[in-house]
Structures are given as C-alpha cells and as structure tokens.
Amino acid sequence: MSRQTIETAKELKEHIIELIALEPRFAAIYEQVGVPNLRHNAGGFQQLMRAMVGQQLSVAAAASIWQRLIDAGLTAPQAIREATDDTLRAQGLSKQKIRYTRSLVEHDIDFAALEAMTNQDVAKTLTAVTGIGNWTAEMYLLFSLKRADILAVDDLAIKVAAMHLLGLTERPTPKQLKNLTQDWSPHLSAASLLLWEHYGFLRNKTAVPL
C-alpha cells in the first residue's frame, strides 16, 4: 500500500531503499548523496503567493520584493483585496504578478482541505489559479503537503538528471518522463529528491552545459 506522505528522513530512507529495489540505477546516486533534505515548508496562501512573486526572477530580486510586501503588510488575502494596483506595483509587483496575486485571492483556496484531496485534485485546484502551472503544483505537493508519490516532471533539473540516469539521448518531455518512470510508484517523491541531488552533482562535475 502506498504511503501517502513522507514526514521524516527515516521514512524517506525507507522509500529510497524500496525505490532502489524497483530501479537499481538509483543505488549509485544514493551512495553518492545519501538521504536528501526533505525541504518541507508550511504551505498555505503565503507560500503560493511567494512562489508566484518569484517566477522568472533571480533569488535576490524575489527576496527583495517579498520583503517589501511583508513590510507593507501585503501578504494576506484581505490586505491584497483592499490594496490598489498602484500600491502593489509600488512594492515591485509587475502588472502580470498583480493579476496572478489577485487570482489567488479570488479563488479563496481552502488550504486545510487540500490535505485530504488526491494529488490530482490538489493539482487541479491549484492550477485553476491564473499564474500557477504544473511545476508550482508539483512543488506544493512535494514540499508543502509532503506527498510521497510525486515526480516533478516539469522541472528542468529532474529532466536532465533522469536523462543521465536512464541513458537517454535527449531530455524527455513531461509525458515521456511519466511513462518512463511509472514503475517507480509509489516512491516517486524519493526519486525526485535523489534526481535533484544528482543534477547538482552533474552540474559541479562537468563544465559542459547541460
């Protein structure tokens, strides 16, 4: 029976051991990187808003804008409802990011209810918001809801690392990656975390652009 969530490093290690039994090529990565950091976060409205604010920005720029929003008290739904576009723009939000943020407010997601939803229903709920795509939904499932069976097929680093692991000649599309890795279920989150670590290793090891 599939474990729905991974709460601890011990549980992650158990998933990794079972994943290696399904896909032995992960053994070398595990030997190289050990048990990855779970990187869990609290989730909720602010987590998603911060993800939207940071899209297509450097880490430093995103952090600067987010801090300005915090200082202005503009990171809660009611405050955003009451703020004018000019006020939000003054904190560094573009016209597009303002539209995304207002869409998140308007959808009024019941974040507690997400805990009981299936992965598919969570993704459907989140991607209904303008500005939230599959990648953001995958990140929320993995790191906020701690789901155990999520492969971030829309993530560039995952695609590159999977290409290397599976001996492919080019980066797989999200659909190809889903098909190639379906036998790794119900341990796909462990695979995601190991593949991210493997990508970091590959990037540091070679000077050839990935």
C-alpha positions as CSV (number, residue, x, y, z in Angstrom):
1,M,0.0,0.0,0.0
2,S,1.3,3.4,-1.0
3,R,2.4,5.7,1.8
4,Q,0.6,9.0,1.3
5,T,3.2,11.3,2.9
6,I,6.8,11.4,3.9
7,E,7.2,13.1,7.2
8,T,10.8,12.2,8.3
9,A,14.2,11.4,7.0
10,K,13.7,7.8,8.3
11,E,10.6,7.5,6.1
12,L,12.4,8.9,3.1
13,K,15.2,6.4,3.6
14,E,12.7,3.6,3.6
15,H,11.2,4.9,0.3
16,I,14.7,5.2,-1.2
17,I,15.5,1.6,-0.3
18,E,12.3,0.4,-1.9
19,L,12.9,2.7,-4.9
20,I,16.3,1.1,-5.5
21,A,14.7,-2.3,-5.5
22,L,12.5,-1.1,-8.4
23,E,15.2,0.9,-10.2
24,P,18.7,-0.3,-9.2
25,R,20.4,2.6,-11.0
26,F,19.4,4.8,-8.1
27,A,21.8,2.9,-5.9
28,A,24.9,4.8,-7.2
29,I,23.1,8.1,-6.6
30,Y,22.1,7.2,-3.1
31,E,25.7,6.1,-2.3
32,Q,26.9,9.4,-3.6
33,V,24.4,11.8,-1.9
34,G,22.9,9.9,1.0
35,V,19.4,10.8,2.3
36,P,18.4,14.2,0.8
37,N,17.0,17.1,2.8
38,L,13.2,17.0,2.8
39,R,12.9,20.8,2.4
40,H,9.4,20.9,3.8
41,N,7.5,24.1,4.2
42,A,4.3,25.2,5.9
43,G,2.3,25.8,2.7
44,G,-0.8,28.0,2.6
45,F,-1.6,31.3,0.9
46,Q,1.7,33.0,1.5
47,Q,3.7,30.0,0.2
48,L,1.9,30.1,-3.1
49,M,2.0,33.9,-3.3
50,R,5.7,33.9,-2.7
51,A,6.2,31.3,-5.5
52,M,4.2,33.5,-7.9
53,V,6.1,36.6,-7.0
54,G,9.4,34.8,-7.5
55,Q,8.6,33.5,-11.0
56,Q,11.2,34.4,-13.6
57,L,13.2,36.5,-11.1
58,S,16.6,36.0,-9.5
59,V,16.5,34.7,-5.9
60,A,17.8,38.1,-4.7
61,A,15.2,40.1,-6.6
62,A,12.4,37.8,-5.5
63,A,13.5,38.0,-1.9
64,S,13.7,41.8,-2.0
65,I,10.2,42.2,-3.4
66,W,8.8,39.7,-0.9
67,Q,10.4,41.6,2.0
68,R,8.8,44.8,0.7
69,L,5.4,43.2,0.6
70,I,5.9,41.9,4.1
71,D,7.0,45.3,5.4
72,A,3.9,46.8,3.7
73,G,1.6,44.2,5.2
74,L,0.6,43.0,1.8
75,T,0.9,39.2,2.1
76,A,-2.6,38.3,3.3
77,P,-5.8,37.9,1.2
78,Q,-7.8,40.7,2.9
79,A,-4.9,43.2,2.7
80,I,-4.5,42.5,-1.0
81,R,-8.2,42.8,-1.7
82,E,-8.1,46.3,-0.1
83,A,-4.9,47.4,-1.9
84,T,-5.0,49.2,-5.2
85,D,-2.9,48.1,-8.1
86,D,-0.7,51.1,-7.7
87,T,0.0,50.2,-4.1
88,L,1.0,46.7,-5.1
89,R,3.1,48.0,-8.0
90,A,4.9,50.3,-5.6
91,Q,6.3,47.2,-3.8
92,G,7.7,45.8,-7.1
93,L,4.9,43.7,-8.5
94,S,4.5,43.8,-12.2
95,K,1.1,44.1,-13.9
96,Q,1.2,40.3,-14.6
97,K,2.2,39.4,-11.0
98,I,-0.6,41.6,-9.7
99,R,-3.1,39.7,-11.9
100,Y,-1.7,36.4,-10.6
101,T,-1.9,37.5,-7.0
102,R,-5.5,38.7,-7.3
103,S,-6.5,35.4,-9.0
104,L,-5.0,33.6,-6.0
105,V,-7.1,35.7,-3.6
106,E,-10.3,35.3,-5.7
107,H,-10.0,31.5,-5.7
108,D,-10.1,31.5,-1.9
109,I,-8.5,28.1,-1.6
110,D,-9.3,26.0,1.5
111,F,-5.7,25.0,2.2
112,A,-6.7,22.7,5.0
113,A,-9.0,20.8,2.7
114,L,-6.1,20.1,0.3
115,E,-4.6,17.8,2.9
116,A,-7.4,15.2,2.2
117,M,-7.5,15.6,-1.5
118,T,-5.9,13.3,-4.1
119,N,-2.7,14.5,-5.8
120,Q,-4.8,15.0,-9.0
121,D,-7.4,17.1,-7.3
122,V,-4.8,19.2,-5.5
123,A,-3.1,19.9,-8.8
124,K,-6.5,20.7,-10.4
125,T,-7.4,23.2,-7.6
126,L,-4.0,25.0,-7.7
127,T,-3.7,25.2,-11.5
128,A,-7.1,26.8,-11.7
129,V,-5.4,29.9,-10.4
130,T,-4.0,32.2,-13.1
131,G,-0.2,32.0,-12.8
132,I,0.0,28.6,-11.2
133,G,1.2,25.9,-13.5
134,N,2.1,22.2,-13.1
135,W,5.5,22.9,-11.8
136,T,4.2,25.1,-8.9
137,A,1.6,22.5,-8.1
138,E,4.2,19.7,-8.1
139,M,6.4,21.8,-5.7
140,Y,3.4,22.3,-3.4
141,L,2.5,18.6,-3.3
142,L,6.1,17.7,-2.6
143,F,7.2,20.2,-0.1
144,S,4.0,21.7,1.5
145,L,1.8,18.6,1.5
146,K,4.7,16.1,1.8
147,R,3.2,13.7,-0.7
148,A,5.2,10.5,-1.2
149,D,4.5,9.8,-4.9
150,I,5.2,13.0,-6.9
151,L,7.8,13.2,-9.7
152,A,8.4,16.8,-10.7
153,V,8.2,16.0,-14.5
154,D,8.0,19.7,-15.3
155,D,11.3,20.5,-13.6
156,L,14.3,21.1,-15.8
157,A,16.8,19.6,-13.4
158,I,14.7,16.5,-13.0
159,K,14.6,16.0,-16.8
160,V,18.4,16.4,-17.1
161,A,19.2,14.1,-14.2
162,A,16.6,11.5,-15.5
163,M,18.1,11.7,-19.0
164,H,21.5,10.8,-17.5
165,L,20.2,8.1,-15.1
166,L,18.2,6.4,-17.8
167,G,20.8,6.8,-20.6
168,L,18.6,8.8,-22.9
169,T,20.0,10.8,-25.8
170,E,17.8,13.9,-25.1
171,R,15.7,15.5,-22.4
172,P,12.4,13.7,-22.0
173,T,9.1,15.6,-22.2
174,P,7.0,15.6,-19.1
175,K,4.7,12.9,-20.7
176,Q,7.7,10.7,-21.7
177,L,9.1,11.0,-18.2
178,K,5.8,10.0,-16.7
179,N,5.7,6.9,-18.9
180,L,9.3,6.0,-18.3
181,T,9.0,6.3,-14.5
182,Q,5.6,4.9,-13.8
183,D,7.1,1.7,-12.3
184,W,8.8,3.8,-9.6
185,S,5.5,4.5,-8.0
186,P,4.7,4.7,-5.0
187,H,8.2,6.2,-4.4
188,L,8.3,9.0,-6.9
189,S,9.0,11.7,-4.3
190,A,12.1,9.9,-3.2
191,A,13.1,9.7,-6.9
192,S,12.5,13.5,-7.3
193,L,14.7,14.3,-4.3
194,L,17.5,12.0,-5.5
195,L,17.4,13.3,-9.0
196,W,17.7,16.9,-7.8
197,E,20.8,15.9,-5.8
198,H,22.2,14.0,-8.8
199,Y,21.6,17.1,-11.0
200,G,23.7,19.2,-8.6
201,F,26.5,16.5,-8.8
202,L,26.4,16.6,-12.6
203,R,26.5,20.3,-12.8
204,N,29.5,20.5,-10.5
205,K,31.3,17.6,-12.1
206,T,31.2,18.8,-15.7
207,A,31.9,22.1,-17.5
208,V,29.8,21.1,-20.4
209,P,26.5,23.0,-20.4
210,L,23.5,20.8,-19.6
